[in-house]
Amino acid sequence: MAEVVCLCNEVLDVDLREYLDTHPVDSIEDLREQASICNKCMQCQDLVEGEIYLARLRRQRATGQF
């Protein structure tokens, strides 16, 4: 079941993961620049940074880097 990551912009965790898996985002600042899914309210910063980190790990595994 999908959960809301950001209440301000109604971003769902599955949507965020899908976006991060298809776009090379390395920080929350990159995410703010590339997508309009963050308006700097900072309420979800820890969760979003965690998702960015996990997406980076998934991309590295997919390319065979560790």
Backbone hydrogen bonds in HBPLUS format (Angstrom, degrees):
<---DONOR---> <-ACCEPTOR-->    atom                        ^
c    i                          cat <-CA-CA->   ^        H-A-AA   ^      H-
h    n   atom  resd res      DA  || num        DHA   H-A  angle D-A-AA Bond
n    s   type  num  typ     dist DA aas  dist angle  dist       angle   num
A0013-ASP N   A0003-GLU O   2.75 MM  10  5.61 157.8  1.80 166.6 174.5     1
A0005-VAL N   A0011-VAL O   2.64 MM   6  5.52 163.2  1.66 161.1 167.3     2
A0006-CYS N   A0011-VAL O   3.36 MM   5  5.13 156.1  2.42 130.0 136.8     3
A0010-GLU N   A0006-CYS O   2.78 MM   4  5.43 112.7  2.24 138.5 155.3     4
A0011-VAL N   A0006-CYS O   3.18 MM   5  5.13 143.2  2.32 133.1 141.2     5
A0016-LEU N   A0012-LEU O   2.98 MM   4  6.27 158.7  2.02 155.5 161.9     6
A0017-ARG N   A0013-ASP O   2.92 MM   4  6.12 165.5  1.94 151.6 155.4     7
A0018-GLU N   A0014-VAL O   2.97 MM   4  6.08 159.5  2.01 142.7 148.6     8
A0019-TYR N   A0015-ASP O   2.97 MM   4  6.15 162.6  2.00 147.6 152.2     9
A0020-LEU N   A0016-LEU O   2.87 MM   4  6.10 166.2  1.89 155.6 159.5    10
A0021-ASP N   A0017-ARG O   2.87 MM   4  6.00 146.6  1.98 147.7 156.6    11
A0022-THR N   A0019-TYR O   3.13 MM   3  5.33 139.8  2.30 100.6 111.9    12
A0023-HIS N   A0019-TYR O   2.97 MM   4  6.04 116.3  2.39 144.9 161.5    13
A0025-VAL N   A0023-HIS O   2.90 MM   2  5.84 117.4  2.30 117.1 100.3    14
A0031-LEU N   A0027-SER O   3.09 MM   4  6.46 155.6  2.16 145.6 152.3    15
A0032-ARG N   A0028-ILE O   2.96 MM   4  6.25 154.1  2.03 144.0 150.3    16
A0033-GLU N   A0029-GLU O   3.03 MM   4  6.32 152.1  2.11 147.2 154.5    17
A0034-GLN N   A0030-ASP O   2.89 MM   4  6.08 156.3  1.95 153.6 160.1    18
A0035-ALA N   A0031-LEU O   2.89 MM   4  5.72 162.3  1.92 152.2 156.2    19
A0048-VAL N   A0044-CYS O   2.90 MM   4  6.04 170.4  1.91 168.5 171.8    20
A0049-GLU N   A0045-GLN O   2.86 MM   4  5.95 165.2  1.88 154.9 159.2    21
A0050-GLY N   A0046-ASP O   3.01 MM   4  6.15 148.8  2.11 141.1 149.6    22
A0051-GLU N   A0047-LEU O   2.99 MM   4  6.31 152.5  2.06 147.1 154.4    23
A0052-ILE N   A0048-VAL O   2.88 MM   4  6.16 153.4  1.95 151.4 159.0    24
A0053-TYR N   A0049-GLU O   3.03 MM   4  6.21 156.9  2.09 144.0 149.6    25
A0054-LEU N   A0050-GLY O   2.99 MM   4  6.26 162.9  2.02 149.7 153.9    26
A0055-ALA N   A0051-GLU O   2.91 MM   4  6.06 154.8  1.97 145.9 152.9    27
A0056-ARG N   A0052-ILE O   2.96 MM   4  6.17 151.3  2.04 144.9 152.8    28
A0057-LEU N   A0053-TYR O   3.02 MM   4  6.37 154.5  2.09 148.6 155.3    29
A0058-ARG N   A0054-LEU O   2.95 MM   4  6.25 154.6  2.02 145.8 152.8    30
A0059-ARG N   A0055-ALA O   2.92 MM   4  6.18 157.1  1.97 149.9 155.7    31
A0060-GLN N   A0056-ARG O   2.97 MM   4  6.20 156.1  2.03 147.5 154.2    32
A0061-ARG N   A0057-LEU O   2.93 MM   4  6.17 160.9  1.97 151.5 156.4    33
A0062-ALA N   A0058-ARG O   2.97 MM   4  6.12 152.2  2.05 143.8 151.7    34
A0063-THR N   A0059-ARG O   3.12 MM   4  6.36 139.6  2.29 141.7 151.3    35
A0065-GLN N   A0060-GLN O   2.80 MM   5  4.87 142.8  1.93 155.3 150.0    36
A0064-GLY N   A0061-ARG O   3.12 MM   3  4.93 152.8  2.20  96.5 104.8    37
